[in-house]
C-alpha cells in the first residue's frame, strides 16, 4: 500500500495493526513487510504497518497488504479484515 499513516507505526500482529487502523480516519489498510522482521522499526516492534493507501503496487520483497474497505456494518462485522 502506498504511503505511511501515523509514521507507519508497526505492530507484532495483523489484528493489532487492524485495530489501530480502524482508529485512524486516513488509514487505508495494513501491510506486512518481510524486510526487517523481528526488529524494532517505524516506531513499533513488528512487521505489520498501518498505511495510507489506496494505491497498491507489486512488492519485490514479498510484502502482503490488506485494504480497508468502508461499508455499513449492520451485522457487527469489522470493515477491515
Secondary structure, DSSP 8 states (H G I E B T S, - for coil): --SBSGGG-EESSHHHHHHHHHT-TT--EEEE--TTTTS-BTTBSSSEEEE--S-----SS--EEEE------TT---S--
